[in-house]
């Protein structure tokens, strides 16, 4: 597991190539558990900023890893862009002037993009493809 986490950070700026499901999910599960621990530590010890620093440290390696994971499944890494851009729609949900149907459409779009991204990470590698050898 330690080797996979080292590779996670070592390949921060490597957007080409491929990442297997194992290479993708192990760091994500470990980072989720660390996030939960930091959140608990923050609540009970009152130390602010640890979660923010951790998020800043993992954002670029996470984007890179997701790009490589998509490419392993034969999908362009650029398909994660709509997921990130959909977050920009969040303010619409809280606008008083926005109609209910618009708010529901925004929530549905955000959920759909993120569900599609989740499904992409679950797809198996396709052997050799245009992104590299399987």
The first five atom37 places (N, CA, C, CB, O) and aatype in JSON, in Angstrom:
{
  "aatype": [20, 20, 20, 20, 20, 20, 20, 20, 20, 20, 20, 20, 20, 20, 20, 20, 20, 20, 20, 20, 20, 20, 20, 20, 20, 20, 20, 20, 20, 20, 20, 20, 20, 20, 20, 20, 20, 20, 20, 20, 20, 20, 20, 20, 20, 20, 20, 20, 20, 20, 20, 20, 20, 20, 20, 20, 20, 20, 20, 20, 20, 20, 20, 20, 20, 20, 20, 20, 20, 20, 20, 20, 20, 20, 20, 20, 20, 20, 20, 20, 20, 20, 20, 20, 20, 20, 20, 20, 20, 20, 20, 20, 20, 20, 20, 20, 20, 20, 20, 20, 20, 20, 20, 20, 20, 20, 20, 20, 20, 20, 20, 20, 20, 20, 20, 20, 20, 20, 20, 20, 20, 20, 20, 20, 20, 20, 20, 20, 20, 20, 20, 20, 20, 20],
  "atom_mask": [
    [1, 1, 1, 1, 1],
    [1, 1, 1, 1, 1],
    [1, 1, 1, 1, 1],
    [1, 1, 1, 1, 1],
    [1, 1, 1, 1, 1],
    [1, 1, 1, 1, 1],
    [1, 1, 1, 1, 1],
    [1, 1, 1, 1, 1],
    [1, 1, 1, 1, 1],
    [1, 1, 1, 1, 1],
    [1, 1, 1, 1, 1],
    [1, 1, 1, 1, 1],
    [1, 1, 1, 1, 1],
    [1, 1, 1, 1, 1],
    [1, 1, 1, 1, 1],
    [1, 1, 1, 1, 1],
    [1, 1, 1, 1, 1],
    [1, 1, 1, 1, 1],
    [1, 1, 1, 1, 1],
    [1, 1, 1, 1, 1],
    [1, 1, 1, 1, 1],
    [1, 1, 1, 1, 1],
    [1, 1, 1, 1, 1],
    [1, 1, 1, 1, 1],
    [1, 1, 1, 1, 1],
    [1, 1, 1, 1, 1],
    [1, 1, 1, 1, 1],
    [1, 1, 1, 1, 1],
    [1, 1, 1, 1, 1],
    [1, 1, 1, 1, 1],
    [1, 1, 1, 1, 1],
    [1, 1, 1, 1, 1],
    [1, 1, 1, 1, 1],
    [1, 1, 1, 1, 1],
    [1, 1, 1, 1, 1],
    [1, 1, 1, 1, 1],
    [1, 1, 1, 1, 1],
    [1, 1, 1, 1, 1],
    [1, 1, 1, 1, 1],
    [1, 1, 1, 1, 1],
    [1, 1, 1, 1, 1],
    [1, 1, 1, 1, 1],
    [1, 1, 1, 1, 1],
    [1, 1, 1, 1, 1],
    [1, 1, 1, 1, 1],
    [1, 1, 1, 1, 1],
    [1, 1, 1, 1, 1],
    [1, 1, 1, 1, 1],
    [1, 1, 1, 1, 1],
    [1, 1, 1, 1, 1],
    [1, 1, 1, 1, 1],
    [1, 1, 1, 1, 1],
    [1, 1, 1, 1, 1],
    [1, 1, 1, 1, 1],
    [1, 1, 1, 1, 1],
    [1, 1, 1, 1, 1],
    [1, 1, 1, 1, 1],
    [1, 1, 1, 1, 1],
    [1, 1, 1, 1, 1],
    [1, 1, 1, 1, 1],
    [1, 1, 1, 1, 1],
    [1, 1, 1, 1, 1],
    [1, 1, 1, 1, 1],
    [1, 1, 1, 1, 1],
    [1, 1, 1, 1, 1],
    [1, 1, 1, 1, 1],
    [1, 1, 1, 1, 1],
    [1, 1, 1, 1, 1],
    [1, 1, 1, 1, 1],
    [1, 1, 1, 1, 1],
    [1, 1, 1, 1, 1],
    [1, 1, 1, 1, 1],
    [1, 1, 1, 1, 1],
    [1, 1, 1, 1, 1],
    [1, 1, 1, 1, 1],
    [1, 1, 1, 1, 1],
    [1, 1, 1, 1, 1],
    [1, 1, 1, 1, 1],
    [1, 1, 1, 1, 1],
    [1, 1, 1, 1, 1],
    [1, 1, 1, 1, 1],
    [1, 1, 1, 1, 1],
    [1, 1, 1, 1, 1],
    [1, 1, 1, 1, 1],
    [1, 1, 1, 1, 1],
    [1, 1, 1, 1, 1],
    [1, 1, 1, 1, 1],
    [1, 1, 1, 1, 1],
    [1, 1, 1, 1, 1],
    [1, 1, 1, 1, 1],
    [1, 1, 1, 1, 1],
    [1, 1, 1, 1, 1],
    [1, 1, 1, 1, 1],
    [1, 1, 1, 1, 1],
    [1, 1, 1, 1, 1],
    [1, 1, 1, 1, 1],
    [1, 1, 1, 1, 1],
    [1, 1, 1, 1, 1],
    [1, 1, 1, 1, 1],
    [1, 1, 1, 1, 1],
    [1, 1, 1, 1, 1],
    [1, 1, 1, 1, 1],
    [1, 1, 1, 1, 1],
    [1, 1, 1, 1, 1],
    [1, 1, 1, 1, 1],
    [1, 1, 1, 1, 1],
    [1, 1, 1, 1, 1],
    [1, 1, 1, 1, 1],
    [1, 1, 1, 1, 1],
    [1, 1, 1, 1, 1],
    [1, 1, 1, 1, 1],
    [1, 1, 1, 1, 1],
    [1, 1, 1, 1, 1],
    [1, 1, 1, 1, 1],
    [1, 1, 1, 1, 1],
    [1, 1, 1, 1, 1],
    [1, 1, 1, 1, 1],
    [1, 1, 1, 1, 1],
    [1, 1, 1, 1, 1],
    [1, 1, 1, 1, 1],
    [1, 1, 1, 1, 1],
    [1, 1, 1, 1, 1],
    [1, 1, 1, 1, 1],
    [1, 1, 1, 1, 1],
    [1, 1, 1, 1, 1],
    [1, 1, 1, 1, 1],
    [1, 1, 1, 1, 1],
    [1, 1, 1, 1, 1],
    [1, 1, 1, 1, 1],
    [1, 1, 1, 1, 1],
    [1, 1, 1, 1, 1],
    [1, 1, 1, 1, 1],
    [1, 1, 1, 1, 1],
    [1, 1, 1, 1, 1]
  ],
  "atom_positions": [
    [[0.82, -1.21, 0.0], [0.0, 0.0, 0.0], [0.86, 1.26, 0.0], [-0.93, 0.0, 1.2], [0.52, 2.26, -0.64]],
    [[1.95, 1.2, 0.72], [2.83, 2.36, 0.77], [3.38, 2.72, -0.61], [3.97, 2.1, 1.73], [3.52, 3.9, -0.94]],
    [[3.7, 1.69, -1.4], [4.21, 1.91, -2.74], [3.17, 2.61, -3.6], [4.63, 0.59, -3.39], [3.5, 3.5, -4.39]],
    [[1.91, 2.22, -3.45], [0.85, 2.83, -4.24], [0.66, 4.3, -3.86], [-0.48, 2.06, -4.04], [0.41, 5.13, -4.73]],
    [[0.79, 4.62, -2.58], [0.66, 6.02, -2.15], [1.84, 6.85, -2.63], [0.54, 6.1, -0.62], [1.68, 8.02, -2.98]],
    [[3.03, 6.25, -2.65], [4.2, 6.96, -3.18], [4.0, 7.25, -4.66], [5.5, 6.13, -2.95], [4.28, 8.35, -5.13]],
    [[3.51, 6.25, -5.4], [3.22, 6.44, -6.82], [2.15, 7.49, -7.04], [2.8, 5.12, -7.46], [2.2, 8.26, -8.0]],
    [[1.15, 7.54, -6.13], [0.08, 8.53, -6.22], [0.67, 9.94, -6.26], [-0.9, 8.38, -5.04], [0.28, 10.75, -7.11]],
    [[1.58, 10.24, -5.36], [2.18, 11.57, -5.3], [3.28, 11.76, -6.35], [2.74, 11.83, -3.91], [3.48, 12.86, -6.86]],
    [[4.0, 10.68, -6.66], [5.1, 10.77, -7.62], [4.58, 11.11, -9.03], [5.88, 9.44, -7.65], [5.26, 11.79, -9.79]],
    [[3.4, 10.64, -9.36], [2.83, 10.84, -10.69], [1.87, 12.03, -10.74], [2.12, 9.57, -11.15], [0.93, 12.05, -11.54]],
    [[2.09, 13.02, -9.89], [1.2, 14.18, -9.81], [0.99, 14.85, -11.15], [1.74, 15.18, -8.82], [-0.13, 15.24, -11.48]],
    [[2.03, 15.0, -11.93], [1.92, 15.73, -13.2], [1.95, 14.79, -14.4], [3.05, 16.74, -13.32], [2.24, 15.22, -15.52]],
    [[1.66, 13.53, -14.19], [1.63, 12.55, -15.28], [0.16, 12.28, -15.65], [2.37, 11.22, -14.87], [-0.53, 11.5, -14.99]],
    [[-0.28, 12.94, -16.7], [-1.67, 12.8, -17.13], [-1.83, 11.79, -18.26], [-2.22, 14.14, -17.57], [-2.95, 11.46, -18.64]],
    [[-0.73, 11.31, -18.78], [-0.77, 10.29, -19.82], [-0.49, 8.95, -19.19], [0.24, 10.6, -20.96], [0.11, 8.86, -18.12]],
    [[-0.93, 7.93, -19.87], [-0.72, 6.59, -19.34], [-2.0, 6.06, -18.73], [0.4, 6.58, -18.31], [-3.09, 6.57, -18.96]],
    [[-1.82, 5.02, -17.94], [-2.98, 4.32, -17.41], [-2.81, 4.01, -15.94], [-3.24, 3.05, -18.19], [-1.69, 3.93, -15.44]],
    [[-3.94, 3.83, -15.25], [-3.94, 3.4, -13.85], [-5.01, 2.33, -13.7], [-4.21, 4.61, -12.88], [-6.16, 2.52, -14.11]],
    [[-4.65, 1.22, -13.12], [-5.62, 0.14, -12.91], [-6.62, 0.53, -11.84], [-4.9, -1.17, -12.51], [-6.46, 1.54, -11.15]],
    [[-7.66, -0.27, -11.72], [-8.66, 0.0, -10.67], [-8.01, -0.04, -9.3], [-9.82, -1.02, -10.74], [-8.32, 0.78, -8.44]],
    [[-7.11, -0.99, -9.08], [-6.41, -1.09, -7.8], [-5.59, 0.16, -7.53], [-5.51, -2.33, -7.77], [-5.63, 0.7, -6.42]],
    [[-4.84, 0.62, -8.54], [-4.02, 1.83, -8.38], [-4.89, 3.06, -8.11], [-3.17, 2.06, -9.62], [-4.43, 4.02, -7.49]],
    [[-6.14, 3.03, -8.57], [-7.05, 4.15, -8.35], [-7.74, 4.07, -6.99], [-8.1, 4.2, -9.46], [-7.75, 5.04, -6.25]],
    [[-8.3, 2.92, -6.68], [-9.15, 2.83, -5.49], [-8.39, 2.77, -4.18], [-10.02, 1.62, -5.61], [-8.87, 3.3, -3.18]],
    [[-7.23, 2.15, -4.13], [-6.49, 2.08, -2.86], [-6.13, 3.48, -2.35], [-5.22, 1.23, -3.03], [-6.41, 3.78, -1.19]],
    [[-5.52, 4.35, -3.16], [-5.24, 5.7, -2.64], [-6.52, 6.46, -2.27], [-4.45, 6.5, -3.67], [-6.54, 7.2, -1.28]],
    [[-7.59, 6.27, -3.04], [-8.82, 6.99, -2.73], [-9.44, 6.54, -1.42], [-9.81, 6.82, -3.85], [-9.95, 7.36, -0.66]],
    [[-9.4, 5.25, -1.15], [-9.93, 4.75, 0.12], [-9.06, 5.22, 1.28], [-10.01, 3.2, 0.1], [-9.57, 5.65, 2.31]],
    [[-7.74, 5.13, 1.12], [-6.83, 5.6, 2.18], [-7.03, 7.08, 2.45], [-5.35, 5.32, 1.8], [-7.1, 7.51, 3.6]],
    [[-7.13, 7.88, 1.38], [-7.32, 9.32, 1.55], [-8.68, 9.65, 2.17], [-7.18, 10.03, 0.21], [-8.8, 10.61, 2.93]],
    [[-9.69, 8.86, 1.86], [-11.0, 9.06, 2.48], [-10.91, 8.79, 3.98], [-12.07, 8.14, 1.83], [-11.45, 9.55, 4.79]],
    [[-10.23, 7.72, 4.37], [-10.08, 7.41, 5.79], [-9.26, 8.49, 6.51], [-9.4, 6.04, 5.96], [-9.59, 8.87, 7.64]],
    [[-8.22, 8.98, 5.86], [-7.43, 10.08, 6.44], [-8.31, 11.31, 6.6], [-6.19, 10.4, 5.56], [-8.23, 12.01, 7.61]],
    [[-9.16, 11.6, 5.6], [-10.07, 12.73, 5.69], [-11.04, 12.61, 6.85], [-10.85, 12.88, 4.41], [-11.31, 13.59, 7.54]],
    [[-11.55, 11.41, 7.07], [-12.45, 11.18, 8.21], [-11.71, 11.4, 9.52], [-13.04, 9.76, 8.16], [-12.24, 12.04, 10.43]],
    [[-10.49, 10.89, 9.62], [-9.69, 11.08, 10.83], [-9.39, 12.56, 11.07], [-8.39, 10.29, 10.73], [-9.48, 13.04, 12.2]],
    [[-9.03, 13.29, 10.01], [-8.76, 14.72, 10.15], [-10.01, 15.47, 10.58], [-8.22, 15.3, 8.83], [-9.93, 16.4, 11.39]],
    [[-11.15, 15.08, 10.05], [-12.41, 15.71, 10.43], [-12.7, 15.46, 11.91], [-13.56, 15.2, 9.57], [-13.08, 16.39, 12.63]],
    [[-12.53, 14.24, 12.36], [-12.75, 13.93, 13.79], [-11.76, 14.68, 14.66], [-12.62, 12.41, 14.04], [-12.13, 15.24, 15.69]],
    [[-10.5, 14.7, 14.24], [-9.47, 15.41, 14.99], [-9.81, 16.9, 15.08], [-8.09, 15.21, 14.33], [-9.64, 17.52, 16.13]],
    [[-10.28, 17.45, 13.98], [-10.65, 18.86, 13.93], [-11.81, 19.15, 14.87], [-11.01, 19.27, 12.49], [-11.81, 20.17, 15.56]],
    [[-12.8, 18.28, 14.92], [-13.98, 18.49, 15.77], [-13.64, 18.42, 17.25], [-15.05, 17.47, 15.45], [-14.14, 19.21, 18.04]],
    [[-12.81, 17.46, 17.61], [-12.56, 17.23, 19.03], [-11.35, 17.98, 19.57], [-12.38, 15.77, 19.28], [-11.26, 18.22, 20.77]],
    [[-10.44, 18.35, 18.72], [-9.25, 19.09, 19.16], [-9.32, 20.56, 18.78], [-7.99, 18.47, 18.56], [-8.6, 21.38, 19.34]],
    [[-10.18, 20.89, 17.86], [-10.36, 22.29, 17.48], [-9.25, 22.89, 16.64], [-10.51, 23.1, 18.69], [-9.14, 24.11, 16.54]],
    [[-8.42, 22.04, 16.03], [-7.34, 22.55, 15.19], [-7.89, 22.73, 13.79], [-6.1, 21.59, 15.2], [-8.29, 21.76, 13.14]],
    [[-7.9, 23.94, 13.32], [-8.48, 24.25, 12.01], [-7.41, 24.2, 10.92], [-9.14, 25.64, 12.03], [-6.22, 24.38, 11.18]],
    [[-7.86, 23.94, 9.72], [-6.97, 24.03, 8.57], [-6.33, 22.74, 8.12], [-5.93, 24.97, 8.87], [-5.8, 22.69, 7.01]],
    [[-6.36, 21.68, 8.94], [-5.73, 20.43, 8.53], [-6.41, 19.83, 7.29], [-5.76, 19.42, 9.67], [-5.74, 19.37, 6.37]],
    [[-7.73, 19.85, 7.29], [-8.47, 19.31, 6.15], [-8.2, 20.12, 4.88], [-9.97, 19.28, 6.45], [-8.06, 19.55, 3.8]],
    [[-8.13, 21.44, 5.03], [-7.87, 22.29, 3.88], [-6.48, 22.05, 3.31], [-8.02, 23.75, 4.26], [-6.31, 21.99, 2.09]],
    [[-5.5, 21.91, 4.17], [-4.14, 21.64, 3.71], [-4.06, 20.28, 3.03], [-3.15, 21.7, 4.88], [-3.38, 20.13, 2.01]],
    [[-4.74, 19.29, 3.58], [-4.74, 17.95, 2.97], [-5.42, 17.99, 1.6], [-5.45, 16.93, 3.89], [-4.93, 17.39, 0.65]],
    [[-6.54, 18.71, 1.5], [-7.24, 18.82, 0.23], [-6.36, 19.51, -0.82], [-8.56, 19.6, 0.41], [-6.33, 19.09, -1.97]],
    [[-5.66, 20.55, -0.42], [-4.77, 21.25, -1.35], [-3.63, 20.35, -1.8], [-4.21, 22.53, -0.7], [-3.18, 20.44, -2.94]],
    [[-3.17, 19.49, -0.92], [-2.05, 18.61, -1.25], [-2.45, 17.48, -2.2], [-1.46, 18.02, 0.02], [-1.6, 16.96, -2.93]],
    [[-3.71, 17.09, -2.2], [-4.1, 15.93, -3.02], [-4.91, 16.28, -4.27], [-4.91, 14.99, -2.18], [-5.2, 15.39, -5.06]],
    [[-5.26, 17.54, -4.48], [-6.13, 17.87, -5.62], [-5.46, 17.54, -6.96], [-6.5, 19.34, -5.58], [-6.08, 16.87, -7.79]],
    [[-4.25, 17.98, -7.19], [-3.58, 17.7, -8.47], [-3.26, 16.22, -8.66], [-2.3, 18.51, -8.57], [-3.5, 15.69, -9.75]],
    [[-2.72, 15.53, -7.64], [-2.5, 14.09, -7.84], [-3.81, 13.34, -8.1], [-1.81, 13.5, -6.62], [-3.82, 12.36, -8.85]],
    [[-4.91, 13.78, -7.51], [-6.19, 13.11, -7.71], [-6.71, 13.31, -9.14], [-7.23, 13.63, -6.7], [-7.22, 12.38, -9.75]],
    [[-6.57, 14.52, -9.65], [-6.99, 14.78, -11.03], [-6.16, 13.95, -12.0], [-6.86, 16.29, -11.37], [-6.69, 13.37, -12.94]],
    [[-4.86, 13.89, -11.76], [-3.96, 13.11, -12.6], [-4.31, 11.62, -12.54], [-2.5, 13.33, -12.16], [-4.37, 10.96, -13.58]],
    [[-4.53, 11.1, -11.35], [-4.86, 9.69, -11.19], [-6.19, 9.36, -11.86], [-4.91, 9.32, -9.7], [-6.32, 8.32, -12.51]],
    [[-7.17, 10.23, -11.71], [-8.47, 9.99, -12.35], [-8.34, 10.01, -13.87], [-9.49, 11.05, -11.9], [-8.97, 9.21, -14.56]],
    [[-7.52, 10.9, -14.38], [-7.28, 10.95, -15.83], [-6.69, 9.63, -16.31], [-6.34, 12.12, -16.18], [-7.13, 9.09, -17.33]],
    [[-5.71, 9.12, -15.61], [-5.09, 7.85, -16.0], [-6.06, 6.68, -15.84], [-3.84, 7.61, -15.17], [-6.02, 5.74, -16.62]],
    [[-6.92, 6.74, -14.81], [-7.91, 5.67, -14.62], [-8.91, 5.64, -15.77], [-8.65, 5.85, -13.27], [-9.23, 4.57, -16.28]],
    [[-9.4, 6.8, -16.17], [-10.32, 6.87, -17.3], [-9.65, 6.31, -18.55], [-10.79, 8.32, -17.54], [-10.27, 5.56, -19.31]],
    [[-8.39, 6.68, -18.76], [-7.67, 6.24, -19.95], [-7.46, 4.72, -19.94], [-6.32, 6.95, -20.05], [-7.43, 4.1, -20.99]],
    [[-7.32, 4.14, -18.76], [-7.2, 2.69, -18.68], [-8.48, 2.03, -19.17], [-6.89, 2.26, -17.24], [-8.44, 0.94, -19.75]],
    [[-9.62, 2.68, -18.93], [-10.91, 2.15, -19.38], [-11.21, 2.55, -20.83], [-12.04, 2.66, -18.46], [-12.27, 2.22, -21.35]],
    [[-10.28, 3.26, -21.47], [-10.46, 3.64, -22.87], [-11.21, 4.94, -23.06], [-11.16, 2.56, -23.58], [-11.72, 5.2, -24.15]],
    [[-11.29, 5.76, -22.02], [-12.03, 7.03, -22.06], [-11.04, 8.17, -21.86], [-13.17, 7.07, -20.97], [-10.12, 8.05, -21.05]],
    [[-11.22, 9.25, -22.57], [-10.33, 10.39, -22.43], [-10.39, 10.95, -21.0], [-10.69, 11.49, -23.45], [-11.46, 11.04, -20.4]],
    [[-9.24, 11.33, -20.48], [-9.17, 11.95, -19.15], [-9.91, 13.27, -19.08], [-7.75, 12.16, -18.76], [-10.26, 13.73, -18.0]],
    [[-10.16, 13.88, -20.23], [-10.89, 15.14, -20.28], [-12.35, 14.99, -19.84], [-10.84, 15.73, -21.68], [-13.01, 15.98, -19.55]],
    [[-12.86, 13.76, -19.8], [-14.24, 13.56, -19.39], [-14.49, 13.87, -17.92], [-14.65, 12.14, -19.68], [-15.64, 13.89, -17.48]],
    [[-13.43, 14.1, -17.16], [-13.66, 14.52, -15.78], [-13.91, 16.03, -15.68], [-12.46, 14.14, -14.92], [-14.35, 16.52, -14.64]],
    [[-13.63, 16.75, -16.75], [-13.85, 18.2, -16.75], [-15.31, 18.58, -16.47], [-13.42, 18.78, -18.08], [-15.54, 19.49, -15.67]],
    [[-16.3, 17.93, -17.09], [-17.69, 18.29, -16.75], [-18.03, 18.08, -15.27], [-18.65, 17.49, -17.6], [-18.86, 18.8, -14.72]],
    [[-17.4, 17.1, -14.64], [-17.62, 16.9, -13.2], [-17.18, 18.13, -12.42], [-16.87, 15.65, -12.71], [-17.91, 18.63, -11.56]],
    [[-15.99, 18.6, -12.72], [-15.48, 19.76, -11.99], [-16.25, 21.03, -12.34], [-14.0, 19.95, -12.3], [-16.52, 21.85, -11.47]],
    [[-16.6, 21.18, -13.6], [-17.34, 22.38, -14.01], [-18.76, 22.39, -13.47], [-17.37, 22.49, -15.53], [-19.33, 23.45, -13.25]],
    [[-19.35, 21.21, -13.26], [-20.71, 21.16, -12.73], [-20.8, 21.76, -11.33], [-21.2, 19.72, -12.71], [-21.86, 22.24, -10.93]],
    [[-19.71, 21.75, -10.6], [-19.69, 22.35, -9.26], [-19.96, 23.86, -9.34], [-18.33, 22.08, -8.56], [-20.49, 24.45, -8.4]],
    [[-19.6, 24.46, -10.46], [-19.85, 25.89, -10.63], [-21.34, 26.21, -10.68], [-19.17, 26.39, -11.91], [-21.73, 27.37, -10.54]],
    [[-22.17, 25.21, -10.89], [-23.62, 25.4, -10.91], [-24.24, 25.45, -9.51], [-24.27, 24.31, -11.72], [-25.4, 25.82, -9.37]],
    [[-23.48, 25.07, -8.5], [-24.02, 25.03, -7.14], [-24.69, 26.32, -6.66], [-22.92, 24.68, -6.2], [-25.73, 26.25, -6.02]],
    [[-24.13, 27.49, -6.95], [-24.8, 28.71, -6.48], [-26.24, 28.87, -6.96], [-24.01, 29.9, -6.9], [-27.04, 29.51, -6.3]],
    [[-26.56, 28.29, -8.11], [-27.92, 28.39, -8.63], [-28.92, 27.78, -7.65], [-28.03, 27.69, -10.0], [-30.05, 28.26, -7.53]],
    [[-28.51, 26.73, -6.96], [-29.39, 26.04, -6.02], [-29.81, 26.98, -4.89], [-28.7, 24.8, -5.45], [-30.91, 26.85, -4.36]],
    [[-28.94, 27.9, -4.51], [-29.2, 28.76, -3.37], [-29.75, 30.14, -3.75], [-27.94, 28.94, -2.58], [-29.99, 30.97, -2.88]],
    [[-29.95, 30.37, -5.03], [-30.49, 31.66, -5.47], [-32.0, 31.71, -5.22], [-30.18, 31.9, -6.96], [-32.73, 30.78, -5.58]],
    [[-32.45, 32.78, -4.63], [-33.89, 32.93, -4.37], [-34.68, 33.08, -5.66], [-34.14, 34.12, -3.47], [-35.82, 32.61, -5.75]],
    [[-34.1, 33.73, -6.66], [-34.82, 34.0, -7.9], [-34.91, 32.78, -8.81], [-34.15, 35.14, -8.64], [-35.72, 32.76, -9.74]],
    [[-34.1, 31.77, -8.56], [-34.12, 30.57, -9.4], [-35.39, 29.77, -9.12], [-32.86, 29.69, -9.15], [-35.76, 29.54, -7.97]],
    [[-36.03, 29.36, -10.17], [-37.24, 28.55, -10.05], [-36.9, 27.15, -9.56], [-37.98, 28.48, -11.41], [-35.77, 26.68, -9.7]],
    [[-37.89, 26.52, -8.99], [-37.68, 25.18, -8.44], [-37.22, 24.19, -9.51], [-38.98, 24.68, -7.78], [-36.34, 23.37, -9.26]],
    [[-37.8, 24.27, -10.71], [-37.43, 23.34, -11.77], [-35.96, 23.52, -12.16], [-38.32, 23.55, -13.0], [-35.27, 22.54, -12.49]],
    [[-35.47, 24.77, -12.12], [-34.07, 25.03, -12.45], [-33.15, 24.44, -11.39], [-33.82, 26.55, -12.59], [-32.12, 23.85, -11.71]],
    [[-33.53, 24.59, -10.13], [-32.73, 24.02, -9.05], [-32.67, 22.5, -9.16], [-33.31, 24.43, -7.68], [-31.62, 21.89, -8.97]],
    [[-33.8, 21.89, -9.48], [-33.83, 20.43, -9.63], [-32.99, 19.99, -10.84], [-35.3, 19.94, -9.78], [-32.33, 18.95, -10.79]],
    [[-33.03, 20.77, -11.91], [-32.24, 20.44, -13.1], [-30.75, 20.52, -12.78], [-32.59, 21.4, -14.27], [-29.97, 19.67, -13.22]],
    [[-30.35, 21.52, -12.02], [-28.94, 21.67, -11.64], [-28.5, 20.51, -10.76], [-28.71, 23.01, -10.9], [-27.44, 19.93, -10.97]],
    [[-29.31, 20.16, -9.77], [-28.98, 19.04, -8.89], [-28.87, 17.74, -9.7], [-30.05, 18.88, -7.77], [-27.97, 16.94, -9.48]],
    [[-29.79, 17.55, -10.63], [-29.77, 16.35, -11.48], [-28.53, 16.32, -12.36], [-31.03, 16.3, -12.36], [-27.91, 15.27, -12.51]],
    [[-28.16, 17.46, -12.93], [-26.97, 17.52, -13.79], [-25.71, 17.21, -12.99], [-26.84, 18.9, -14.46], [-24.87, 16.43, -13.44]],
    [[-25.57, 17.8, -11.83], [-24.39, 17.55, -10.99], [-24.33, 16.07, -10.62], [-24.42, 18.43, -9.71], [-23.27, 15.45, -10.7]],
    [[-25.46, 15.52, -10.2], [-25.49, 14.1, -9.81], [-25.17, 13.21, -11.01], [-26.88, 13.74, -9.24], [-24.43, 12.23, -10.87]],
    [[-25.71, 13.53, -12.17], [-25.48, 12.71, -13.36], [-24.0, 12.72, -13.76], [-26.34, 13.21, -14.52], [-23.44, 11.66, -14.05]],
    [[-23.38, 13.89, -13.78], [-21.96, 13.96, -14.14], [-21.09, 13.17, -13.16], [-21.49, 15.42, -14.19], [-20.17, 12.47, -13.57]],
    [[-21.4, 13.28, -11.88], [-20.59, 12.59, -10.89], [-20.85, 11.09, -10.9], [-20.86, 13.15, -9.51], [-19.93, 10.3, -10.68]],
    [[-22.09, 10.67, -11.14], [-22.38, 9.25, -11.24], [-21.69, 8.65, -12.46], [-23.9, 9.02, -11.32], [-21.15, 7.55, -12.39]],
    [[-21.71, 9.36, -13.57], [-21.03, 8.89, -14.77], [-19.52, 8.76, -14.52], [-21.29, 9.85, -15.94], [-18.9, 7.78, -14.94]],
    [[-18.94, 9.74, -13.83], [-17.52, 9.66, -13.49], [-17.22, 8.46, -12.6], [-17.08, 10.93, -12.8], [-16.2, 7.8, -12.79]],
    [[-18.09, 8.19, -11.65], [-17.92, 7.03, -10.76], [-17.96, 5.74, -11.58], [-19.02, 7.01, -9.67], [-17.15, 4.84, -11.37]],
    [[-18.9, 5.66, -12.51], [-19.01, 4.47, -13.36], [-17.75, 4.3, -14.2], [-20.26, 4.57, -14.27], [-17.27, 3.18, -14.37]],
    [[-17.21, 5.4, -14.73], [-15.97, 5.32, -15.51], [-14.83, 4.71, -14.7], [-15.58, 6.71, -16.01], [-14.02, 3.96, -15.24]],
    [[-14.76, 5.03, -13.41], [-13.67, 4.49, -12.58], [-13.85, 3.01, -12.3], [-13.59, 5.25, -11.26], [-12.89, 2.33, -11.95]],
    [[-15.06, 2.5, -12.46], [-15.32, 1.08, -12.2], [-15.11, 0.19, -13.43], [-16.72, 0.91, -11.7], [-14.99, -1.02, -13.3]],
    [[-15.06, 0.8, -14.61], [-14.91, 0.03, -15.83], [-13.56, -0.68, -15.86], [-15.07, 0.93, -17.06], [-12.56, -0.12, -15.42]],
    [[-13.53, -1.9, -16.38], [-12.24, -2.61, -16.46], [-11.36, -2.04, -17.55], [-12.47, -4.1, -16.71], [-11.84, -1.42, -18.49]],
    [[-10.06, -2.25, -17.41], [-9.12, -1.88, -18.46], [-9.39, -2.7, -19.7], [-7.66, -2.05, -17.99], [-9.84, -3.85, -19.6]],
    [[-9.13, -2.14, -20.85], [-9.47, -2.81, -22.1], [-8.28, -3.49, -22.77], [-10.06, -1.82, -23.05], [-8.3, -3.64, -23.99]],
    [[-7.29, -3.89, -22.06], [-6.08, -4.41, -22.71], [-5.35, -3.23, -23.35], [-6.43, -5.52, -23.78], [-5.4, -2.12, -22.83]],
    [[-4.7, -3.46, -24.46], [-4.01, -2.37, -25.15], [-5.05, -1.41, -25.75], [-3.07, -2.93, -26.25], [-6.02, -1.85, -26.38]],
    [[-4.84, -0.13, -25.56], [-5.7, 0.88, -26.21], [-4.83, 2.05, -26.6], [-6.86, 1.34, -25.27], [-3.61, 1.99, -26.45]],
    [[-5.43, 3.12, -27.1], [-4.65, 4.26, -27.6], [-3.92, 5.01, -26.5], [-5.56, 5.21, -28.33], [-3.1, 5.89, -26.79]],
    [[-4.2, 4.68, -25.22], [-3.53, 5.35, -24.1], [-2.36, 4.55, -23.54], [-4.52, 5.63, -23.0], [-1.66, 5.01, -22.64]],
    [[-2.15, 3.37, -24.07], [-1.0, 2.58, -23.63], [-1.3, 1.09, -23.61], [-0.55, 3.02, -22.26], [-2.4, 0.65, -23.95]],
    [[-0.31, 0.34, -23.2], [-0.45, -1.13, -23.13], [-1.17, -1.49, -21.83], [0.94, -1.85, -23.21], [-0.98, -0.86, -20.8]],
    [[-1.99, -2.54, -21.92], [-2.78, -3.0, -20.77], [-2.08, -3.92, -19.94], [-4.0, -3.63, -21.18], [-2.62, -4.39, -18.94]]
  ]
}
